Amino acid sequence: MKEFNVIDHFFKAKSIQRKDVIVGIGDDGAVTHIPQGQALVTTTDTLLSGVHFLPETSPHAIAQKAVAVNLSDLAAMGAEPAWISLSLSLPAVDEAWLEAFSNGLQEHAEYYSVQLIGGDTVQGPLAITITAQGFVPFDQALTRSQAQPGDSIYVTGTLGDAGLGLDIAQKKYVLEDQLNTDYLLNRLNYPTPRLMAGTCLRRVASACIDVSDGLVSDISHILKASGCGATVHIDKLPMSQALKESVSSQQAIDYALSAGDDYELLFTVSEEQKGHLETTLANANVHATYIGQLNGSVGKLEFRQADKPYEFNVKGYQHF
């Protein structure tokens, strides 16, 4: 099967059609319409076999995760997703693999009303690069740089699940409880981008980032960009029942602090906006947990447990 046959059969034919796409797949470039009063937000992520997913991972899961990690970046900016482009590197044309992959891509795109508008296919090591674009009203984009000392730190969902899920997938852990195993593997392979939470936080959060490389790494980006320090309370870290039942308390804390791939939103809220937070999150049907506070010690990240200093030296995921 030739390149353009692959594109037409597995991707163009399955793509949903949005009214704001003037020219989609089939030309040298896509032509799209940006609504009045909106700014365009663009993000790109690459998933490599053996680095971001195991070679034996199902193509359906790979496709959905590739979409989700990009939509998670849009969520962290407070943007509503609109379009994605796909660059797909394949060792060879495997029609069964492509069928499962394209079905996974289509399902996630339809669920989030996102249209595939173009991309590229090449022969090479298995790699998936997606560029996602979305809209945010002018002057309402969430960033990492507007947090202030005194702001409270929150995180959606639970932390550490995907990290343990990865260790289970790599056979480093074998759990007796199949329900916990399935839950943790699903958190690894099928992350949920917090898009509704992101859009609801536009007028409430002072800074925001998604937890992709681990809490320690990602909160450090906010501290650097905003010129703040932070204290994180170990006792407040939100952890799932599956994580707490599967490993020791110390291991659960380590996963919650350093493991990546949870794709929850980590955000800060000023004292003046805290009163609006509960209502805002209720509208998004998302739970967020207070885990600490920013201070004026620029770049310094401290941990406390039961009001005592807590030493933690493990870093989050490092790309290089």
ChimeraX commands (.cxc) that place a marker at each C-alpha (Angstrom):
marker #1 position 0.00,0.00,0.00 radius 0.5
marker #1 position 1.44,3.38,-1.07 radius 0.5
marker #1 position 1.72,6.46,1.15 radius 0.5
marker #1 position -1.32,8.25,-0.26 radius 0.5
marker #1 position -3.39,5.07,-0.14 radius 0.5
marker #1 position -2.52,4.79,3.55 radius 0.5
marker #1 position -3.53,8.41,4.17 radius 0.5
marker #1 position -6.79,8.13,2.20 radius 0.5
marker #1 position -7.88,4.75,3.57 radius 0.5
marker #1 position -6.89,4.94,7.22 radius 0.5
marker #1 position -7.04,8.65,8.02 radius 0.5
marker #1 position -8.85,10.87,5.51 radius 0.5
marker #1 position -11.88,8.58,5.26 radius 0.5
marker #1 position -12.23,8.42,9.05 radius 0.5
marker #1 position -11.73,12.10,9.87 radius 0.5
marker #1 position -14.65,14.06,11.29 radius 0.5
marker #1 position -15.56,17.30,9.51 radius 0.5
marker #1 position -15.61,20.58,11.42 radius 0.5
marker #1 position -17.20,23.70,9.93 radius 0.5
marker #1 position -14.08,25.76,10.67 radius 0.5
marker #1 position -11.92,23.61,8.35 radius 0.5
marker #1 position -11.94,25.13,4.87 radius 0.5
marker #1 position -9.37,22.77,3.30 radius 0.5
marker #1 position -8.38,19.58,5.10 radius 0.5
marker #1 position -6.39,16.48,4.14 radius 0.5
marker #1 position -5.42,16.25,0.48 radius 0.5
marker #1 position -3.62,19.52,-0.31 radius 0.5
marker #1 position -0.17,20.83,0.51 radius 0.5
marker #1 position -1.56,22.51,3.59 radius 0.5
marker #1 position -4.74,22.86,5.61 radius 0.5
marker #1 position -6.81,26.03,5.60 radius 0.5
marker #1 position -8.77,26.80,8.75 radius 0.5
marker #1 position -10.85,29.59,10.22 radius 0.5
marker #1 position -10.10,31.16,13.62 radius 0.5
marker #1 position -13.23,32.59,15.31 radius 0.5
marker #1 position -13.31,36.31,16.05 radius 0.5
marker #1 position -11.99,37.21,19.50 radius 0.5
marker #1 position -10.05,33.96,19.83 radius 0.5
marker #1 position -6.31,33.31,19.85 radius 0.5
marker #1 position -4.75,30.15,18.41 radius 0.5
marker #1 position -2.86,27.82,20.74 radius 0.5
marker #1 position -0.50,25.26,19.15 radius 0.5
marker #1 position 1.37,22.37,20.78 radius 0.5
marker #1 position 3.39,19.40,19.50 radius 0.5
marker #1 position 4.40,16.13,21.15 radius 0.5
marker #1 position 6.27,13.10,19.84 radius 0.5
marker #1 position 5.87,9.55,21.14 radius 0.5
marker #1 position 8.72,7.13,20.38 radius 0.5
marker #1 position 8.51,3.36,20.60 radius 0.5
marker #1 position 10.60,2.15,23.51 radius 0.5
marker #1 position 10.70,5.61,25.08 radius 0.5
marker #1 position 7.12,6.82,25.51 radius 0.5
marker #1 position 5.38,3.49,25.03 radius 0.5
marker #1 position 6.44,-0.15,25.04 radius 0.5
marker #1 position 6.76,-1.85,21.63 radius 0.5
marker #1 position 4.02,-4.32,22.58 radius 0.5
marker #1 position 1.50,-1.58,23.46 radius 0.5
marker #1 position -1.68,-1.86,21.44 radius 0.5
marker #1 position -1.84,0.57,18.49 radius 0.5
marker #1 position -5.31,1.64,19.65 radius 0.5
marker #1 position -3.86,2.79,22.98 radius 0.5
marker #1 position -0.86,4.44,21.30 radius 0.5
marker #1 position -3.15,6.53,19.09 radius 0.5
marker #1 position -5.39,7.64,21.93 radius 0.5
marker #1 position -2.44,8.51,24.17 radius 0.5
marker #1 position -0.78,10.49,21.35 radius 0.5
marker #1 position -3.93,12.59,21.03 radius 0.5
marker #1 position -4.50,12.88,24.79 radius 0.5
marker #1 position -1.02,14.16,25.68 radius 0.5
marker #1 position -1.39,16.98,23.16 radius 0.5
marker #1 position -4.90,17.86,24.29 radius 0.5
marker #1 position -3.58,17.89,27.86 radius 0.5
marker #1 position -1.16,20.67,26.85 radius 0.5
marker #1 position -4.10,22.62,25.40 radius 0.5
marker #1 position -6.01,22.06,28.65 radius 0.5
marker #1 position -3.08,23.49,30.63 radius 0.5
marker #1 position -3.35,26.65,28.49 radius 0.5
marker #1 position -7.11,26.90,28.99 radius 0.5
marker #1 position -7.74,26.19,25.30 radius 0.5
marker #1 position -10.55,24.33,23.57 radius 0.5
marker #1 position -9.19,21.83,20.99 radius 0.5
marker #1 position -10.05,22.12,17.32 radius 0.5
marker #1 position -7.57,20.41,14.97 radius 0.5
marker #1 position -4.71,17.92,14.95 radius 0.5
marker #1 position -2.01,17.06,12.42 radius 0.5
marker #1 position -0.24,13.69,12.39 radius 0.5
marker #1 position 3.30,12.78,11.37 radius 0.5
marker #1 position 3.62,9.01,11.41 radius 0.5
marker #1 position 6.90,7.12,11.02 radius 0.5
marker #1 position 6.44,3.39,10.36 radius 0.5
marker #1 position 9.02,0.63,9.82 radius 0.5
marker #1 position 6.64,-0.91,7.24 radius 0.5
marker #1 position 3.00,-0.77,6.20 radius 0.5
marker #1 position 1.16,-3.10,8.59 radius 0.5
marker #1 position -2.51,-2.87,7.67 radius 0.5
marker #1 position -3.79,-4.54,10.85 radius 0.5
marker #1 position -1.69,-2.16,12.99 radius 0.5
marker #1 position -2.85,0.84,10.96 radius 0.5
marker #1 position -6.50,-0.20,11.24 radius 0.5
marker #1 position -6.32,-0.38,15.04 radius 0.5
marker #1 position -4.26,2.83,15.28 radius 0.5
marker #1 position -6.55,4.84,13.00 radius 0.5
marker #1 position -9.63,3.57,14.86 radius 0.5
marker #1 position -8.15,4.74,18.15 radius 0.5
marker #1 position -7.30,8.10,16.63 radius 0.5
marker #1 position -10.78,8.47,15.19 radius 0.5
marker #1 position -12.51,7.57,18.46 radius 0.5
marker #1 position -10.58,10.15,20.47 radius 0.5
marker #1 position -10.94,12.81,17.77 radius 0.5
marker #1 position -14.70,12.29,17.63 radius 0.5
marker #1 position -15.03,12.31,21.41 radius 0.5
marker #1 position -13.27,15.67,21.70 radius 0.5
marker #1 position -14.68,17.10,18.41 radius 0.5
marker #1 position -11.21,17.41,16.92 radius 0.5
marker #1 position -10.52,17.10,13.18 radius 0.5
marker #1 position -7.39,15.58,11.65 radius 0.5
marker #1 position -6.44,18.18,9.02 radius 0.5
marker #1 position -3.13,16.90,7.64 radius 0.5
marker #1 position 0.30,15.48,8.33 radius 0.5
marker #1 position 2.83,13.12,6.82 radius 0.5
marker #1 position 3.80,9.45,6.67 radius 0.5
marker #1 position 7.38,8.21,6.33 radius 0.5
marker #1 position 9.26,4.94,6.62 radius 0.5
marker #1 position 11.47,4.72,9.70 radius 0.5
marker #1 position 11.45,3.77,13.40 radius 0.5
marker #1 position 7.98,3.77,14.93 radius 0.5
marker #1 position 7.23,7.34,16.06 radius 0.5
marker #1 position 4.06,9.39,16.32 radius 0.5
marker #1 position 4.13,13.19,16.28 radius 0.5
marker #1 position 0.91,15.12,16.73 radius 0.5
marker #1 position 0.42,18.85,16.52 radius 0.5
marker #1 position -2.77,20.02,18.21 radius 0.5
marker #1 position -4.38,23.44,17.87 radius 0.5
marker #1 position -7.17,25.07,19.80 radius 0.5
marker #1 position -8.76,28.36,20.74 radius 0.5
marker #1 position -8.62,30.54,23.81 radius 0.5
marker #1 position -10.19,34.00,24.19 radius 0.5
marker #1 position -7.75,36.88,23.88 radius 0.5
marker #1 position -5.92,37.62,27.16 radius 0.5
marker #1 position -7.31,34.50,28.88 radius 0.5
marker #1 position -4.63,31.90,28.14 radius 0.5
marker #1 position -3.23,30.15,31.20 radius 0.5
marker #1 position 0.56,30.27,31.49 radius 0.5
marker #1 position 3.27,29.21,33.93 radius 0.5
marker #1 position 4.49,32.73,34.67 radius 0.5
marker #1 position 1.74,34.60,36.53 radius 0.5
marker #1 position 1.85,32.84,39.91 radius 0.5
marker #1 position 2.62,34.93,43.00 radius 0.5
marker #1 position 3.92,34.20,46.53 radius 0.5
marker #1 position 0.95,33.31,48.71 radius 0.5
marker #1 position -0.92,31.49,45.94 radius 0.5
marker #1 position -2.22,28.03,46.82 radius 0.5
marker #1 position -1.18,24.97,44.79 radius 0.5
marker #1 position -3.74,22.45,43.57 radius 0.5
marker #1 position -3.70,19.34,41.40 radius 0.5
marker #1 position -6.59,17.54,39.70 radius 0.5
marker #1 position -7.21,13.81,40.04 radius 0.5
marker #1 position -4.58,11.54,41.54 radius 0.5
marker #1 position -0.82,11.24,41.13 radius 0.5
marker #1 position 1.55,8.32,40.57 radius 0.5
marker #1 position -0.84,5.87,38.93 radius 0.5
marker #1 position 0.78,5.91,35.49 radius 0.5
marker #1 position 4.24,5.49,37.01 radius 0.5
marker #1 position 3.25,2.28,38.75 radius 0.5
marker #1 position 1.32,1.28,35.63 radius 0.5
marker #1 position 4.55,1.56,33.63 radius 0.5
marker #1 position 6.44,-0.61,36.12 radius 0.5
marker #1 position 3.65,-3.20,35.88 radius 0.5
marker #1 position 3.82,-3.10,32.08 radius 0.5
marker #1 position 7.60,-3.60,32.30 radius 0.5
marker #1 position 7.10,-6.60,34.63 radius 0.5
marker #1 position 8.83,-4.85,37.53 radius 0.5
marker #1 position 5.68,-5.44,39.59 radius 0.5
marker #1 position 3.13,-8.20,39.46 radius 0.5
marker #1 position -0.01,-7.40,41.46 radius 0.5
marker #1 position -2.37,-10.01,42.83 radius 0.5
marker #1 position -5.36,-7.71,42.44 radius 0.5
marker #1 position -6.42,-7.72,38.76 radius 0.5
marker #1 position -8.76,-4.76,39.21 radius 0.5
marker #1 position -5.91,-2.60,40.51 radius 0.5
marker #1 position -3.66,-3.86,37.71 radius 0.5
marker #1 position -6.21,-2.95,35.05 radius 0.5
marker #1 position -6.86,0.46,36.60 radius 0.5
marker #1 position -3.18,1.38,36.77 radius 0.5
marker #1 position -2.45,0.16,33.22 radius 0.5
marker #1 position -5.41,2.15,31.90 radius 0.5
marker #1 position -4.09,5.26,33.65 radius 0.5
marker #1 position -0.81,4.71,31.79 radius 0.5
marker #1 position -2.20,3.86,28.37 radius 0.5
marker #1 position -5.39,5.94,28.29 radius 0.5
marker #1 position -4.77,9.28,30.06 radius 0.5
marker #1 position -7.65,11.76,30.28 radius 0.5
marker #1 position -6.90,15.35,29.22 radius 0.5
marker #1 position -8.57,17.75,31.70 radius 0.5
marker #1 position -10.00,20.01,29.01 radius 0.5
marker #1 position -13.12,21.13,30.85 radius 0.5
marker #1 position -11.09,21.93,33.95 radius 0.5
marker #1 position -8.63,23.94,31.86 radius 0.5
marker #1 position -11.28,26.14,30.29 radius 0.5
marker #1 position -13.03,26.65,33.64 radius 0.5
marker #1 position -9.77,27.70,35.29 radius 0.5
marker #1 position -9.08,30.56,32.84 radius 0.5
marker #1 position -10.37,33.28,35.17 radius 0.5
marker #1 position -9.42,31.54,38.42 radius 0.5
marker #1 position -5.91,30.07,38.15 radius 0.5
marker #1 position -2.82,32.29,38.19 radius 0.5
marker #1 position -0.61,29.62,36.59 radius 0.5
marker #1 position -1.09,26.12,35.20 radius 0.5
marker #1 position 0.86,23.17,33.77 radius 0.5
marker #1 position 0.02,19.55,33.05 radius 0.5
marker #1 position 1.80,16.81,34.98 radius 0.5
marker #1 position 3.64,14.94,32.23 radius 0.5
marker #1 position 7.15,14.55,33.67 radius 0.5
marker #1 position 6.23,14.21,37.36 radius 0.5
marker #1 position 5.07,16.65,40.02 radius 0.5
marker #1 position 8.58,17.67,41.10 radius 0.5
marker #1 position 9.72,18.46,37.56 radius 0.5
marker #1 position 6.54,20.21,36.49 radius 0.5
marker #1 position 6.05,22.40,39.55 radius 0.5
marker #1 position 9.66,23.50,39.11 radius 0.5
marker #1 position 8.70,24.96,35.72 radius 0.5
marker #1 position 6.08,27.16,37.39 radius 0.5
marker #1 position 8.57,28.25,40.06 radius 0.5
marker #1 position 11.16,29.19,37.44 radius 0.5
marker #1 position 8.72,31.01,35.18 radius 0.5
marker #1 position 6.99,32.89,38.02 radius 0.5
marker #1 position 10.02,33.57,40.21 radius 0.5
marker #1 position 8.60,31.85,43.29 radius 0.5
marker #1 position 9.38,29.10,45.75 radius 0.5
marker #1 position 6.98,26.48,47.09 radius 0.5
marker #1 position 6.18,24.22,50.01 radius 0.5
marker #1 position 4.42,20.94,49.17 radius 0.5
marker #1 position 2.73,18.92,51.91 radius 0.5
marker #1 position 3.33,15.20,51.48 radius 0.5
marker #1 position 0.23,14.38,53.54 radius 0.5
marker #1 position -1.95,16.22,51.03 radius 0.5
marker #1 position -0.81,14.41,47.88 radius 0.5
marker #1 position -3.86,12.81,46.19 radius 0.5
marker #1 position -3.26,9.11,45.58 radius 0.5
marker #1 position -5.66,6.50,44.28 radius 0.5
marker #1 position -6.78,3.53,46.32 radius 0.5
marker #1 position -5.21,1.27,43.70 radius 0.5
marker #1 position -1.80,2.89,44.19 radius 0.5
marker #1 position -1.98,2.82,47.99 radius 0.5
marker #1 position -3.09,-0.82,48.05 radius 0.5
marker #1 position -0.38,-1.96,45.62 radius 0.5
marker #1 position 2.85,-0.56,47.11 radius 0.5
marker #1 position 4.22,0.66,50.43 radius 0.5
marker #1 position 3.40,4.15,51.71 radius 0.5
marker #1 position 6.92,5.33,50.89 radius 0.5
marker #1 position 6.78,3.91,47.37 radius 0.5
marker #1 position 3.39,5.54,46.79 radius 0.5
marker #1 position 4.83,8.92,47.80 radius 0.5
marker #1 position 7.79,8.42,45.47 radius 0.5
marker #1 position 5.48,7.65,42.55 radius 0.5
marker #1 position 3.22,10.61,43.34 radius 0.5
marker #1 position 6.16,13.03,43.42 radius 0.5
marker #1 position 8.31,11.82,40.55 radius 0.5
marker #1 position 6.38,9.63,38.12 radius 0.5
marker #1 position 5.18,11.17,34.87 radius 0.5
marker #1 position 2.34,10.42,32.45 radius 0.5
marker #1 position -0.55,11.26,34.80 radius 0.5
marker #1 position -1.55,14.31,32.70 radius 0.5
marker #1 position -3.39,15.96,35.56 radius 0.5
marker #1 position -3.45,19.75,35.84 radius 0.5
marker #1 position -1.20,21.40,38.42 radius 0.5
marker #1 position -2.30,24.98,39.04 radius 0.5
marker #1 position -2.07,27.90,41.45 radius 0.5
marker #1 position -4.83,30.11,42.79 radius 0.5
marker #1 position -4.58,33.44,44.59 radius 0.5
marker #1 position -6.30,34.03,47.92 radius 0.5
marker #1 position -8.80,36.34,46.19 radius 0.5
marker #1 position -9.85,33.63,43.73 radius 0.5
marker #1 position -10.06,30.67,46.11 radius 0.5
marker #1 position -13.72,31.36,46.79 radius 0.5
marker #1 position -14.53,30.82,43.10 radius 0.5
marker #1 position -12.53,27.61,42.76 radius 0.5
marker #1 position -15.03,25.14,44.23 radius 0.5
marker #1 position -17.84,26.36,42.00 radius 0.5
marker #1 position -15.56,26.41,38.97 radius 0.5
marker #1 position -14.43,22.81,39.44 radius 0.5
marker #1 position -17.95,21.63,40.19 radius 0.5
marker #1 position -18.96,22.95,36.78 radius 0.5
marker #1 position -16.14,20.90,35.24 radius 0.5
marker #1 position -17.03,17.81,37.30 radius 0.5
marker #1 position -13.37,17.57,38.34 radius 0.5
marker #1 position -11.92,17.22,41.82 radius 0.5
marker #1 position -8.76,19.12,42.76 radius 0.5
marker #1 position -6.68,18.81,45.92 radius 0.5
marker #1 position -4.78,21.52,47.77 radius 0.5
marker #1 position -1.16,20.37,48.14 radius 0.5
marker #1 position 0.84,23.43,49.17 radius 0.5
marker #1 position 1.61,27.11,48.81 radius 0.5
marker #1 position 3.96,29.40,46.92 radius 0.5
marker #1 position 6.42,31.68,48.70 radius 0.5
marker #1 position 9.10,34.23,47.89 radius 0.5
marker #1 position 12.10,31.87,48.03 radius 0.5
marker #1 position 12.80,31.98,44.32 radius 0.5
marker #1 position 13.22,28.50,42.80 radius 0.5
marker #1 position 13.28,26.71,46.16 radius 0.5
marker #1 position 11.02,23.67,46.48 radius 0.5
marker #1 position 10.50,22.29,49.99 radius 0.5
marker #1 position 8.51,19.32,51.24 radius 0.5
marker #1 position 6.88,18.83,54.61 radius 0.5
marker #1 position 5.24,15.81,56.19 radius 0.5
marker #1 position 3.25,16.18,59.40 radius 0.5
marker #1 position 4.67,19.73,59.63 radius 0.5
marker #1 position 8.24,18.41,59.61 radius 0.5
marker #1 position 10.83,18.79,56.82 radius 0.5
marker #1 position 10.73,15.90,54.34 radius 0.5
marker #1 position 13.79,14.98,52.30 radius 0.5
marker #1 position 13.18,13.95,48.71 radius 0.5
marker #1 position 15.96,13.75,46.15 radius 0.5
marker #1 position 14.39,11.80,43.28 radius 0.5
marker #1 position 13.77,13.91,40.18 radius 0.5
marker #1 position 11.02,13.54,37.64 radius 0.5
marker #1 position 11.45,12.29,34.09 radius 0.5
marker #1 position 14.39,13.79,32.21 radius 0.5
marker #1 position 14.29,13.83,28.39 radius 0.5
marker #1 position 18.10,14.15,28.09 radius 0.5
marker link #1:1,2 radius 0.2
marker link #1:2,3 radius 0.2
marker link #1:3,4 radius 0.2
marker link #1:4,5 radius 0.2
marker link #1:5,6 radius 0.2
marker link #1:6,7 radius 0.2
marker link #1:7,8 radius 0.2
marker link #1:8,9 radius 0.2
marker link #1:9,10 radius 0.2
marker link #1:10,11 radius 0.2
marker link #1:11,12 radius 0.2
marker link #1:12,13 radius 0.2
marker link #1:13,14 radius 0.2
marker link #1:14,15 radius 0.2
marker link #1:15,16 radius 0.2
marker link #1:16,17 radius 0.2
marker link #1:17,18 radius 0.2
marker link #1:18,19 radius 0.2
marker link #1:19,20 radius 0.2
marker link #1:20,21 radius 0.2
marker link #1:21,22 radius 0.2
marker link #1:22,23 radius 0.2
marker link #1:23,24 radius 0.2
marker link #1:24,25 radius 0.2
marker link #1:25,26 radius 0.2
marker link #1:26,27 radius 0.2
marker link #1:27,28 radius 0.2
marker link #1:28,29 radius 0.2
marker link #1:29,30 radius 0.2
marker link #1:30,31 radius 0.2
marker link #1:31,32 radius 0.2
marker link #1:32,33 radius 0.2
marker link #1:33,34 radius 0.2
marker link #1:34,35 radius 0.2
marker link #1:35,36 radius 0.2
marker link #1:36,37 radius 0.2
marker link #1:37,38 radius 0.2
marker link #1:38,39 radius 0.2
marker link #1:39,40 radius 0.2
marker link #1:40,41 radius 0.2
marker link #1:41,42 radius 0.2
marker link #1:42,43 radius 0.2
marker link #1:43,44 radius 0.2
marker link #1:44,45 radius 0.2
marker link #1:45,46 radius 0.2
marker link #1:46,47 radius 0.2
marker link #1:47,48 radius 0.2
marker link #1:48,49 radius 0.2
marker link #1:49,50 radius 0.2
marker link #1:50,51 radius 0.2
marker link #1:51,52 radius 0.2
marker link #1:52,53 radius 0.2
marker link #1:53,54 radius 0.2
marker link #1:54,55 radius 0.2
marker link #1:55,56 radius 0.2
marker link #1:56,57 radius 0.2
marker link #1:57,58 radius 0.2
marker link #1:58,59 radius 0.2
marker link #1:59,60 radius 0.2
marker link #1:60,61 radius 0.2
marker link #1:61,62 radius 0.2
marker link #1:62,63 radius 0.2
marker link #1:63,64 radius 0.2
marker link #1:64,65 radius 0.2
marker link #1:65,66 radius 0.2
marker link #1:66,67 radius 0.2
marker link #1:67,68 radius 0.2
marker link #1:68,69 radius 0.2
marker link #1:69,70 radius 0.2
marker link #1:70,71 radius 0.2
marker link #1:71,72 radius 0.2
marker link #1:72,73 radius 0.2
marker link #1:73,74 radius 0.2
marker link #1:74,75 radius 0.2
marker link #1:75,76 radius 0.2
marker link #1:76,77 radius 0.2
marker link #1:77,78 radius 0.2
marker link #1:78,79 radius 0.2
marker link #1:79,80 radius 0.2
marker link #1:80,81 radius 0.2
marker link #1:81,82 radius 0.2
marker link #1:82,83 radius 0.2
marker link #1:83,84 radius 0.2
marker link #1:84,85 radius 0.2
marker link #1:85,86 radius 0.2
marker link #1:86,87 radius 0.2
marker link #1:87,88 radius 0.2
marker link #1:88,89 radius 0.2
marker link #1:89,90 radius 0.2
marker link #1:90,91 radius 0.2
marker link #1:91,92 radius 0.2
marker link #1:92,93 radius 0.2
marker link #1:93,94 radius 0.2
marker link #1:94,95 radius 0.2
marker link #1:95,96 radius 0.2
marker link #1:96,97 radius 0.2
marker link #1:97,98 radius 0.2
marker link #1:98,99 radius 0.2
marker link #1:99,100 radius 0.2
marker link #1:100,101 radius 0.2
marker link #1:101,102 radius 0.2
marker link #1:102,103 radius 0.2
marker link #1:103,104 radius 0.2
marker link #1:104,105 radius 0.2
marker link #1:105,106 radius 0.2
marker link #1:106,107 radius 0.2
marker link #1:107,108 radius 0.2
marker link #1:108,109 radius 0.2
marker link #1:109,110 radius 0.2
marker link #1:110,111 radius 0.2
marker link #1:111,112 radius 0.2
marker link #1:112,113 radius 0.2
marker link #1:113,114 radius 0.2
marker link #1:114,115 radius 0.2
marker link #1:115,116 radius 0.2
marker link #1:116,117 radius 0.2
marker link #1:117,118 radius 0.2
marker link #1:118,119 radius 0.2
marker link #1:119,120 radius 0.2
marker link #1:120,121 radius 0.2
marker link #1:121,122 radius 0.2
marker link #1:122,123 radius 0.2
marker link #1:123,124 radius 0.2
marker link #1:124,125 radius 0.2
marker link #1:125,126 radius 0.2
marker link #1:126,127 radius 0.2
marker link #1:127,128 radius 0.2
marker link #1:128,129 radius 0.2
marker link #1:129,130 radius 0.2
marker link #1:130,131 radius 0.2
marker link #1:131,132 radius 0.2
marker link #1:132,133 radius 0.2
marker link #1:133,134 radius 0.2
marker link #1:134,135 radius 0.2
marker link #1:135,136 radius 0.2
marker link #1:136,137 radius 0.2
marker link #1:137,138 radius 0.2
marker link #1:138,139 radius 0.2
marker link #1:139,140 radius 0.2
marker link #1:140,141 radius 0.2
marker link #1:141,142 radius 0.2
marker link #1:142,143 radius 0.2
marker link #1:143,144 radius 0.2
marker link #1:144,145 radius 0.2
marker link #1:145,146 radius 0.2
marker link #1:146,147 radius 0.2
marker link #1:147,148 radius 0.2
marker link #1:148,149 radius 0.2
marker link #1:149,150 radius 0.2
marker link #1:150,151 radius 0.2
marker link #1:151,152 radius 0.2
marker link #1:152,153 radius 0.2
marker link #1:153,154 radius 0.2
marker link #1:154,155 radius 0.2
marker link #1:155,156 radius 0.2
marker link #1:156,157 radius 0.2
marker link #1:157,158 radius 0.2
marker link #1:158,159 radius 0.2
marker link #1:159,160 radius 0.2
marker link #1:160,161 radius 0.2
marker link #1:161,162 radius 0.2
marker link #1:162,163 radius 0.2
marker link #1:163,164 radius 0.2
marker link #1:164,165 radius 0.2
marker link #1:165,166 radius 0.2
marker link #1:166,167 radius 0.2
marker link #1:167,168 radius 0.2
marker link #1:168,169 radius 0.2
marker link #1:169,170 radius 0.2
marker link #1:170,171 radius 0.2
marker link #1:171,172 radius 0.2
marker link #1:172,173 radius 0.2
marker link #1:173,174 radius 0.2
marker link #1:174,175 radius 0.2
marker link #1:175,176 radius 0.2
marker link #1:176,177 radius 0.2
marker link #1:177,178 radius 0.2
marker link #1:178,179 radius 0.2
marker link #1:179,180 radius 0.2
marker link #1:180,181 radius 0.2
marker link #1:181,182 radius 0.2
marker link #1:182,183 radius 0.2
marker link #1:183,184 radius 0.2
marker link #1:184,185 radius 0.2
marker link #1:185,186 radius 0.2
marker link #1:186,187 radius 0.2
marker link #1:187,188 radius 0.2
marker link #1:188,189 radius 0.2
marker link #1:189,190 radius 0.2
marker link #1:190,191 radius 0.2
marker link #1:191,192 radius 0.2
marker link #1:192,193 radius 0.2
marker link #1:193,194 radius 0.2
marker link #1:194,195 radius 0.2
marker link #1:195,196 radius 0.2
marker link #1:196,197 radius 0.2
marker link #1:197,198 radius 0.2
marker link #1:198,199 radius 0.2
marker link #1:199,200 radius 0.2
marker link #1:200,201 radius 0.2
marker link #1:201,202 radius 0.2
marker link #1:202,203 radius 0.2
marker link #1:203,204 radius 0.2
marker link #1:204,205 radius 0.2
marker link #1:205,206 radius 0.2
marker link #1:206,207 radius 0.2
marker link #1:207,208 radius 0.2
marker link #1:208,209 radius 0.2
marker link #1:209,210 radius 0.2
marker link #1:210,211 radius 0.2
marker link #1:211,212 radius 0.2
marker link #1:212,213 radius 0.2
marker link #1:213,214 radius 0.2
marker link #1:214,215 radius 0.2
marker link #1:215,216 radius 0.2
marker link #1:216,217 radius 0.2
marker link #1:217,218 radius 0.2
marker link #1:218,219 radius 0.2
marker link #1:219,220 radius 0.2
marker link #1:220,221 radius 0.2
marker link #1:221,222 radius 0.2
marker link #1:222,223 radius 0.2
marker link #1:223,224 radius 0.2
marker link #1:224,225 radius 0.2
marker link #1:225,226 radius 0.2
marker link #1:226,227 radius 0.2
marker link #1:227,228 radius 0.2
marker link #1:228,229 radius 0.2
marker link #1:229,230 radius 0.2
marker link #1:230,231 radius 0.2
marker link #1:231,232 radius 0.2
marker link #1:232,233 radius 0.2
marker link #1:233,234 radius 0.2
marker link #1:234,235 radius 0.2
marker link #1:235,236 radius 0.2
marker link #1:236,237 radius 0.2
marker link #1:237,238 radius 0.2
marker link #1:238,239 radius 0.2
marker link #1:239,240 radius 0.2
marker link #1:240,241 radius 0.2
marker link #1:241,242 radius 0.2
marker link #1:242,243 radius 0.2
marker link #1:243,244 radius 0.2
marker link #1:244,245 radius 0.2
marker link #1:245,246 radius 0.2
marker link #1:246,247 radius 0.2
marker link #1:247,248 radius 0.2
marker link #1:248,249 radius 0.2
marker link #1:249,250 radius 0.2
marker link #1:250,251 radius 0.2
marker link #1:251,252 radius 0.2
marker link #1:252,253 radius 0.2
marker link #1:253,254 radius 0.2
marker link #1:254,255 radius 0.2
marker link #1:255,256 radius 0.2
marker link #1:256,257 radius 0.2
marker link #1:257,258 radius 0.2
marker link #1:258,259 radius 0.2
marker link #1:259,260 radius 0.2
marker link #1:260,261 radius 0.2
marker link #1:261,262 radius 0.2
marker link #1:262,263 radius 0.2
marker link #1:263,264 radius 0.2
marker link #1:264,265 radius 0.2
marker link #1:265,266 radius 0.2
marker link #1:266,267 radius 0.2
marker link #1:267,268 radius 0.2
marker link #1:268,269 radius 0.2
marker link #1:269,270 radius 0.2
marker link #1:270,271 radius 0.2
marker link #1:271,272 radius 0.2
marker link #1:272,273 radius 0.2
marker link #1:273,274 radius 0.2
marker link #1:274,275 radius 0.2
marker link #1:275,276 radius 0.2
marker link #1:276,277 radius 0.2
marker link #1:277,278 radius 0.2
marker link #1:278,279 radius 0.2
marker link #1:279,280 radius 0.2
marker link #1:280,281 radius 0.2
marker link #1:281,282 radius 0.2
marker link #1:282,283 radius 0.2
marker link #1:283,284 radius 0.2
marker link #1:284,285 radius 0.2
marker link #1:285,286 radius 0.2
marker link #1:286,287 radius 0.2
marker link #1:287,288 radius 0.2
marker link #1:288,289 radius 0.2
marker link #1:289,290 radius 0.2
marker link #1:290,291 radius 0.2
marker link #1:291,292 radius 0.2
marker link #1:292,293 radius 0.2
marker link #1:293,294 radius 0.2
marker link #1:294,295 radius 0.2
marker link #1:295,296 radius 0.2
marker link #1:296,297 radius 0.2
marker link #1:297,298 radius 0.2
marker link #1:298,299 radius 0.2
marker link #1:299,300 radius 0.2
marker link #1:300,301 radius 0.2
marker link #1:301,302 radius 0.2
marker link #1:302,303 radius 0.2
marker link #1:303,304 radius 0.2
marker link #1:304,305 radius 0.2
marker link #1:305,306 radius 0.2
marker link #1:306,307 radius 0.2
marker link #1:307,308 radius 0.2
marker link #1:308,309 radius 0.2
marker link #1:309,310 radius 0.2
marker link #1:310,311 radius 0.2
marker link #1:311,312 radius 0.2
marker link #1:312,313 radius 0.2
marker link #1:313,314 radius 0.2
marker link #1:314,315 radius 0.2
marker link #1:315,316 radius 0.2
marker link #1:316,317 radius 0.2
marker link #1:317,318 radius 0.2
marker link #1:318,319 radius 0.2
marker link #1:319,320 radius 0.2
view
